[in-house]
Amino acid sequence: ATSGDLKVRLSGKSNITTNVGAYSESGIVVTYKGVGVNDKASISYYFNNIEYLSKSDLENAVNAMKNPNTKLTIKYVVSYKGEDVSITRTVTFK
């Protein structure tokens, strides 16, 4: 996903299937004018309409799910230098 000079892409696949309690966040790659800015950009993770500010908090919330055969969406919102980009990943529990 792109907004001006800000580009965001998923690390790993956009659709993941995993066991309940075994989700591991692959993260995203953020570049601005071709330069990596993951450590400088503001990254928020949304799951079940709740905002998480770290990968570990997101993983803990997702892994608290106890329902197999459930599909959920994780939304990533990235802000840097006045530009915003969002991207999503779908996770299916088996």
C-alpha positions in Angstrom: 0.0 0.0 0.0 1.3 3.5 -0.8 0.6 7.1 0.0 2.9 9.5 -1.7 6.4 8.6 -0.7 5.3 6.2 2.1 5.1 2.5 1.2 4.0 -0.3 3.4 4.1 -4.1 2.6 3.5 -7.1 4.7 6.4 -9.4 5.7 5.2 -12.9 5.0 1.8 -13.8 3.5 -1.4 -11.7 3.5 -3.4 -14.8 4.4 -2.1 -17.0 7.1 -3.5 -20.3 8.6 -2.3 -21.2 12.0 -3.2 -23.2 15.1 -5.2 -21.6 17.9 -2.7 -20.0 20.3 0.3 -20.3 17.9 0.1 -17.0 16.0 3.4 -15.2 15.4 3.3 -11.7 13.9 5.4 -11.4 10.8 5.3 -7.7 10.8 5.5 -5.1 8.0 8.1 -3.3 6.0 7.8 0.5 5.9 9.8 2.7 3.5 9.8 6.4 2.8 11.4 7.5 -0.5 13.0 4.1 -0.7 14.6 4.2 2.7 13.5 1.8 5.6 11.8 3.7 8.4 10.2 0.9 10.5 12.0 2.3 13.6 10.8 5.9 13.0 7.3 5.4 11.7 4.2 5.2 14.0 2.7 1.7 13.6 -0.6 0.7 15.2 -2.2 -2.7 15.0 -5.9 -3.2 15.1 -7.7 -6.5 15.9 -11.4 -6.7 17.0 -11.5 -2.8 16.8 -8.9 -2.5 19.5 -5.6 -0.7 19.0 -2.4 -2.3 20.0 0.9 -0.4 19.9 3.3 -3.3 19.9 3.7 -6.6 18.1 3.8 -8.5 21.4 0.6 -7.0 22.6 -1.1 -7.9 19.3 0.3 -11.5 19.5 -1.0 -11.9 23.0 -4.5 -10.7 22.1 -4.7 -12.9 19.0 -3.3 -15.9 20.8 -6.0 -15.4 23.6 -8.5 -16.4 20.9 -9.7 -20.0 21.7 -12.0 -20.6 18.7 -10.8 -22.9 16.0 -12.2 -22.4 12.5 -12.2 -18.6 13.0 -11.1 -16.1 10.5 -9.9 -12.6 11.6 -8.4 -9.5 10.1 -5.5 -7.6 11.5 -5.2 -4.0 10.3 -1.9 -2.1 10.3 -2.0 1.7 10.2 1.3 3.5 9.6 2.0 7.2 9.9 5.1 9.0 8.9 5.8 12.6 8.0 2.1 13.4 7.7 1.3 10.5 5.4 -0.9 7.5 6.5 -1.1 4.0 5.0 -3.1 1.0 6.1 -2.9 -2.6 5.1 -4.5 -5.8 6.3 -3.7 -9.4 6.9 -6.2 -12.3 7.3 -5.5 -15.0 9.9 -7.5 -18.3 9.9 -7.3 -20.6 12.9 -7.5 -24.3 12.3 
